Amino acid sequence: MLSTHLAVVSLDSCPMAQTRDIKKRIKAVGNIKRITRTMQMIATSKFAKAVQRATETKPYTEGVFHLVTELAETAGDITHPLITGTDSKDAKDLTLVMCSDRGLCGPYNGTILRLALSKLKNADPEHSLIDLVGKKGASFLKFNGVHVDEHHQQFGDKPEVDDVDRLAQSYMDRFIAGELASVRVIYMRFVSAGRQEPEVMQLLPLKPPAAKESQESTGSAVLYEFSPEIDELLDELLPAAVRATLFQCFNDAVVSEHIARMVAMKAATDNAGKMGTSLKRKFNRARQSQITTELTEIISGAAALE
C-alpha cells in the first residue's frame, strides 16, 4: 500500500506529467477564448441593430409627450382616467421588472434585481403585484421570497410592437377599471454606449409636464383652436404615450443587455489571453526543466559506463 502511494506521488511530480497537464490547460483556455470572442462579436452585431432601433423610436416618444405638453399649457388643468388614477381601495400597485433571458452579461441582471428588491422591501404584499420579463430573474426572486404574479416570456431579444402594445393596453384597461393603482417599470435605461443606469419609471398614472405659469419669452400665451376637442385628443394621445413609453423601455433594456454582454465577453477574452500567455511560460519552464533532467540522466549514465 505504501509503495503504491509513493509511485503515484512520483508520477504526479515528474516533469512529463506536469507538461502534459499544462498542455491540456492551454488547449482548454484556447477553446474558451474562441467561444468568448465569438460571443463578443455576436453581441456587438446585435448591439448595433438594437441601438439603431432604440434611437429611432425615441423621437416618436418625445413627440407624443410634446403634444401632451402643448395641451397642458393651453388647456390648463386636464383630466383623464390615465392621469387622475382611481379611488378604489382594492387597487394594487404593479411593478414590472425587466431582466434578460440569457446570462453571461456581467452585472446587468444583478443590478436590476437589487434595485427591485430595495423598492419592494417596504411594499405591502397584499396590495402589490409583480410582473417579470426575462428568465434570469425568476430564480432570484423565488430565492428571496418574492412572488411573481405573471412571467412574460414572449418578448426575447427583439420585442415586437404588437406584443408591447397588448401588454400596455392590458395595464391601461386594468388601471381604468380600478384594479391597479399604479404601474412602474424597473429596467436599465440606455443613456449612451458607455453609460446605462438602472431606473424606476412610473408608467401609470401618467404625469405630463405641468403647464408653464408664465410666458417669460413672449409675455403672452398662444391661443389654439382644437379640432377635435381636447378630450378626444387626450383619448388618442395618452394611450399612445403609454404604449410608446413602454416600448422605449423594452428597447433600452435590450440595448443595455447587449452592451453588458459585449463588455463581459471582452473582459473574458482578455483574461483568457493573459492566462494562456502565463500557461505558455509555465509550460516552457517545465519543458526546459524536463530537458535538463533528461540531459543530466544521459550524462550520468554515460559516465557510469566509463
BELKA-V514785 format. One record per backbone hydrogen bond with DSSP energy under -1.0 kcal/mol. CO is the residue of the C=O (numbers start at 1). NH is the residue of the N-H. Records with the same first field share a line. If there is no record, write none. Layout:
BEGIN
CO = NH + NH
END
This chain:
BEGIN
1 = 5
2 = 6
3 = 7
4 = 8
5 = 9
6 = 10
7 = 11
8 = 12
9 = 13
14 = 18
15 = 19
16 = 20
17 = 21
18 = 22
19 = 23
20 = 24
21 = 25
22 = 26
23 = 27
24 = 28
25 = 29
26 = 30
27 = 31
28 = 32
29 = 33
30 = 34
31 = 35
32 = 36
33 = 37
34 = 38
35 = 39
36 = 40
37 = 41
38 = 42
39 = 43
40 = 44
41 = 45
42 = 46
43 = 47
44 = 48
45 = 49
46 = 50
47 = 51
48 = 52
49 = 53
50 = 54
51 = 55
52 = 56
53 = 57
54 = 58
57 = 61
58 = 62
59 = 63
60 = 64
61 = 65
62 = 66
63 = 67
64 = 68
65 = 69
66 = 70
67 = 71
68 = 72
69 = 73
70 = 74
71 = 75
72 = 76
80 = 83 + 84
81 = 85
82 = 206
92 = 181
93 = 129
94 = 184
95 = 131
96 = 186
97 = 133
100 = 136
105 = 108
107 = 111
108 = 112
109 = 113
110 = 114
111 = 115
112 = 116
113 = 117
114 = 118
115 = 119
116 = 120
117 = 121
124 = 127
127 = 93
129 = 95
130 = 149 + 150
131 = 97
132 = 152
133 = 99
135 = 138
137 = 141
138 = 142
139 = 143
140 = 144
141 = 146
142 = 145
150 = 132
152 = 134
160 = 164
161 = 165
162 = 166
163 = 167
164 = 168
165 = 169
166 = 170
167 = 171
168 = 172
169 = 173
170 = 174
171 = 175
172 = 176
173 = 177
174 = 179 + 180
179 = 92
182 = 94
183 = 203 + 204
184 = 96
185 = 201
186 = 98
187 = 199
189 = 197
192 = 195
195 = 191 + 192
197 = 189
199 = 187
201 = 185
204 = 183
215 = 219
229 = 233
230 = 234
231 = 235
233 = 237
234 = 238
236 = 240
237 = 241
238 = 242
239 = 243
240 = 244
241 = 245
242 = 246
243 = 247
244 = 248
245 = 249
246 = 250
247 = 251
248 = 252
249 = 253
250 = 254
251 = 255
252 = 256
253 = 257
254 = 258
255 = 259
256 = 260
257 = 261
258 = 262
259 = 263
260 = 264
261 = 265
262 = 266
263 = 267
264 = 268
265 = 269
266 = 270
267 = 271
268 = 272
269 = 273
270 = 274
271 = 275
272 = 276
273 = 277
274 = 278
275 = 279
276 = 280
277 = 281
278 = 282
279 = 283
280 = 284
281 = 285
282 = 286
283 = 287
284 = 288
285 = 289
286 = 290
287 = 291
288 = 292
289 = 293
290 = 294
291 = 295
292 = 296
293 = 297
294 = 298
295 = 299
296 = 300
297 = 301
298 = 302
299 = 303
300 = 304
301 = 305
END
